[in-house]
Amino acid sequence: MAKAVTWSRKKARKVPKRTEVPPCRDPFDRPFLELALAAKADALLTGDEDLLALAGVFAVPILAPAAFRERIGR
């Protein structure tokens, strides 16, 4: 376990302090929004209704699995 902790500390990157994200109905979803922005994600793929409700107002496209399959042509 100690080796894993040491490895993760060496590899870990700091996520910028609080990123501006739209208000979310579920506060536990906020880290996913922040991470999507910090990582400059192409999309956030989810089945979570609270996140999907933000699809029209969030900088990163938020897609349900079916919409993602459609987007990639499968």
Backbone torsions as a table, in degrees:
resi	resn	phi	psi	omega
1	MET	NA	-40.4	-178.7
2	ALA	-61.1	-37.8	179.1
3	LYS	-64.8	-39.8	180.0
4	ALA	-65.0	-40.5	179.4
5	VAL	-66.0	-44.3	178.3
6	THR	-61.0	-45.6	179.4
7	TRP	-60.7	-46.0	-177.5
8	SER	-66.0	-34.4	178.0
9	ARG	-66.6	-35.1	178.7
10	LYS	-72.2	-36.1	-174.7
11	LYS	-89.8	-21.7	-174.5
12	ALA	-65.8	145.6	173.9
13	ARG	-117.9	146.2	179.2
14	LYS	-79.7	131.3	173.8
15	VAL	-84.1	137.4	-179.8
16	PRO	-53.8	153.6	178.3
17	LYS	-56.8	168.4	-175.4
18	ARG	-22.1	119.4	177.0
19	THR	-95.5	143.4	179.0
20	GLU	-72.4	115.7	175.7
21	VAL	-128.8	153.7	179.3
22	PRO	-65.0	154.6	177.0
23	PRO	-57.7	137.6	-178.3
24	CYS	-119.1	142.4	-179.5
25	ARG	-62.8	-31.4	-179.3
26	ASP	-112.8	109.3	-177.2
27	PRO	-61.0	-22.5	178.5
28	PHE	-73.2	-11.5	176.8
29	ASP	-86.4	-16.5	-176.6
30	ARG	-54.0	-43.9	179.6
31	PRO	-58.8	-32.8	179.0
32	PHE	-67.3	-38.6	177.0
33	LEU	-66.5	-44.9	179.4
34	GLU	-62.1	-42.8	-179.6
35	LEU	-65.8	-40.5	178.3
36	ALA	-59.7	-41.1	177.8
37	LEU	-69.5	-47.2	-177.6
38	ALA	-62.3	-35.5	-178.6
39	ALA	-84.4	-5.4	-176.0
40	LYS	54.6	47.6	-177.2
41	ALA	-63.8	148.2	174.8
42	ASP	-74.0	-29.9	179.4
43	ALA	-166.0	159.7	173.6
44	LEU	-114.0	113.7	-176.6
45	LEU	-96.7	123.3	-175.4
46	THR	-156.9	157.3	170.9
47	GLY	-109.8	3.4	-177.4
48	ASP	-74.5	119.8	-176.5
49	GLU	-63.2	-33.6	179.8
50	ASP	-66.6	-38.8	177.1
51	LEU	-73.1	-42.2	179.9
52	LEU	-61.0	-28.1	178.4
53	ALA	-65.1	-19.6	-179.3
54	LEU	-94.8	3.9	-174.1
55	ALA	-54.5	-35.2	-177.1
56	GLY	-85.7	-8.9	-175.2
57	VAL	-122.1	2.1	-177.2
58	PHE	-103.4	144.6	-176.1
59	ALA	-64.5	-30.0	178.7
60	VAL	-99.0	132.7	177.6
61	PRO	-57.7	132.0	176.1
62	ILE	-108.9	118.7	-172.1
63	LEU	-123.9	140.1	169.1
64	ALA	-76.5	157.9	-179.0
65	PRO	-53.1	-40.9	-179.7
66	ALA	-64.5	-40.9	178.6
67	ALA	-66.6	-35.4	178.0
68	PHE	-65.7	-46.2	177.5
69	ARG	-58.8	-41.2	178.8
70	GLU	-62.8	-42.4	-178.5
71	ARG	-64.0	-36.6	-178.5
72	ILE	-91.5	1.6	174.2
73	GLY	78.6	36.0	177.9
74	ARG	-124.6	NA	NA
